[in-house]
Amino acid sequence: MRNMNPTILAVFAHPDDDALSCMGTLARFAQEQYQVHVLTLTAGEQSNTSVDMVRLAEATSVAQLVGYSLIQQSLPDGKLEYNVTVVSLIEQYIRQLQPQVVITHYPQNAGYGHQDHDIVASATVNAARRSSCVDCILYAEPPVQNWGFLPNFFVDITDYIALKKHAIGLHQSEGTKSYMLPEIAAMRARWWALQNHPESYCAGRYLEPFVLVKGFLGRNPFTDDTYSAEEEKEPVKSVNGSQGFPVLASRLIAEGALSEKRSG
């Protein structure tokens, strides 16, 4: 049975992965009364900065700050395998929570990313694509070495960039790593705004990028100022607050609800 409240499930390998990849998006929709859940499959205990279960404690503080539900599992960090156990675990939570939107890692092959991230991405897509409740599957931006990451869906997080920076800062145990600097996350968000609207620098906005893996036409898992270049291979378009994503671009244009933002 479909959840009557709009629900987002983000599935990540480690306790700080959501903060780096899509915290602004999670914060935005949590504030807009979505049910937002983050499933963390490991405690991140293999990190060279990890002490006891401190990373999970930090993730709990972030969840309380932002206002989403944190679900913690204790699979072995660094040793995740793509098998029926992991896929079934994720599928269990999809059946229980009935999310319309599922977010996970962008898979980085050839050794550019963390092996656990690749496993979680594959297992999540496997489980989510077969679930009738899921309308939208998104890969989130890798925090480093994002070679080949070509986003086609963006969420405006301008009003939540300060919250995202604060959330990243709460992961103090990982703070010595350069990609954990809050200003780096803000710089990336400004960069993606520039890539979307180079003529205006997107008026000083901050965007989080995603790769759309699955989008079901006709339903509205996202609302307000979201951006997508997926429909009919068109340049990036801006959808106003009266419409949701994903929707058929030609219909929106006909109704005068969509303004095209051409980039280049």
NORBEL-V172130 format. One record per pair of residues at least 12 apart in sequence whose C-alpha atoms are under 7 Angstrom apart, sorted by sequence separation. I is the first residue (numbers start at 0). J is the second residue. If there is no record, write none. Layout:
i: (I,I)
j: (J,J)
This chain:
i: (42,104,167,192,225,226,42,168,192,224,225,106,167,192,224,105,189,191,223,224,104,189,223,224,103,164,188,189,191,223,230,239,188,222,223,230,239,188,223,238,103,222,223,237,238,222,237,221,222,236,237,220,221,236,237,219,220,236,14,160,219,235,13,219,235,6,7,8,9,10,11,12,13,218,234,5,6,7,8,9,10,11,12,13,14,217,234,4,5,6,7,8,9,10,11,12,13,14,216,217,4,13,215,216,36,37,38,39,40,41,42,45,214,216,35,36,37,38,39,40,41,44,45,101,35,36,37,38,39,40,41,43,99,100,105,111,40,41,42,89,98,99,100,101,102,103,104,105,41,97,98,99,100,101,102,103,104,105,143,79,86,90,99,100,101,102,103,105,142,29,81,85,86,89,102,29,77,80,26,79,86,14,86,195,14,81,15,14,157,157,156,157,155,156,155,156,154,155,153,154,153,154,153,152,153,152,150,151,152,150,151,152,150,151,149,197,196,195,140,139,140,155,139,154,155,138,139,154,137,138,153,154,137,138,153,137,138,152,153,136,137,152,136,151,152,136,151,135,136,151,135,134,135,134,8,7,6,7,8,9,10,11,6,7,8,9,10,11,5,6,7,8,9,2,1,12,12,61,12,11,61,57,57,21,54,20,20,100,20,99,20,19,49,48,48,27,24,1,24,27,23,26,23,23,23,22,18,18,19,18,15,19,21,5)
j: (54,116,179,204,237,238,55,181,205,237,238,120,181,206,238,120,204,206,238,239,120,205,239,240,120,181,205,206,208,240,247,256,206,240,241,248,257,207,242,257,123,242,243,257,258,243,258,243,244,258,259,243,244,259,260,243,244,260,39,185,244,260,39,245,261,33,34,35,36,37,38,39,40,245,261,33,34,35,36,37,38,39,40,41,42,245,262,33,34,35,36,37,38,39,40,41,42,43,245,246,34,43,245,246,67,68,69,70,71,72,73,76,245,247,67,68,69,70,71,72,73,76,77,133,68,69,70,71,72,73,74,76,132,133,138,144,74,75,76,123,132,133,134,135,136,137,138,139,76,132,133,134,135,136,137,138,139,140,178,115,122,126,135,136,137,138,139,141,178,66,118,122,123,126,139,67,115,118,65,118,125,54,126,235,55,122,58,58,204,205,205,206,205,206,206,207,206,207,206,207,207,208,208,208,209,209,208,209,210,209,210,211,210,211,210,262,262,262,208,208,209,224,209,224,225,209,210,225,209,210,225,226,210,211,226,211,212,226,227,211,212,227,212,227,228,213,228,213,214,229,214,214,215,215,98,98,98,99,100,101,102,103,99,100,101,102,103,104,99,100,101,102,103,97,97,115,116,166,119,119,169,169,170,139,172,139,140,220,141,220,142,142,172,172,173,156,154,132,156,159,156,159,159,160,163,163,163,166,167,167,170,184,207,220)
